[in-house]
């Protein structure tokens, strides 16, 4: 792994608070940028862009060139693991991902145990290109989807408002869901290790749908698989820096942090600040948690919201970020306003 002593983002993950918190944005390579839209049009489909190393590297670097963020995150998608497992994965314009649903135990039995990582070589190639192009002080983040969140799409075949199909499978056929989760855990470990080998400085595990689970199910389907991934990665790379993002976990965050061993946890904008400071930030770094909608709003509302995040969390270890991904309609001027406010 690259030496990261000059990277402020990695310093925070290593236990060192920064006077001015390092910052980046989830989905920072995206449709709000005209240069991204230009490359996306050239690439064709979404997966075509993900699997073109030169173009994926280019869109990864675009927000770094424009805004000077402290970290780049490789342009890819959480559903590349199902794709590498031989599942049909496609993205419909305006509708999101479409997969072959694994909605009963008989279909789950057809799931391959091992991914073809040759299909993901373009991701690793893009990481190497970005690593070579980045300023040594800028960190590079690799990522995967958490097994629970990836499984929700695999079971339903698409996203739903509350991911009920996977939740129902957890109750009706827990052994079938466990089979999906186990496959995703094993292959996610290998995928993340390959990203570290290709030049990533840190990793993030996105559990976008963690918040729909009640506590017992959260422990089984969100916390435990993430713990296994962290343990599996660190068995090979003991000092691997890993951020967890169990979106919507709320009061369950302290248990998640303790059980998984992550270096930082990303929090959404609904997190109660005093609770996070006392029960979470006292143990690990926190990342977040500006509401993406206030970034669209701009003006005094944005200034106030940025100041609020800093007032709540900047006295401890903080990576400034949004509470979820930036929205396509966000004005670039508002991103610039946010950056000025954070960096003073």
Buried (B, 14 or more C-beta within 10 A) or exposed (E): BBEBEEBBBBBBBBEEEBEBBBBBBBBBBBBBBEBBBEBBEEBEEBBBBBBBBEBBBBBBBBBBEBBEBBBBBBBBBBBBBBBBBBBEBEBEEEEEBBBBBBBEBEBBEEBEEEBEBEBBBBBBBBBBBBBEBBEEBBBBBBBBBBBBBBBBBBBBBBBBEEBEBBBBBBEEBBEBBBBBBBBBBBBBBBBBBBBBBBBBBBBBBBBBBBBBBEEEBBBBBBBBBBBBBBEBBBEEBEEBBBBBBBBBBBEBBBBBBBBBBBBBBBBBBEBEBEBBBEBBBEBBBBBBBBBBBBBBBBEEBBBEBBEBBBEBBBEBBBBBBBBBBBBEEBEEEBBEBBBEBBEE
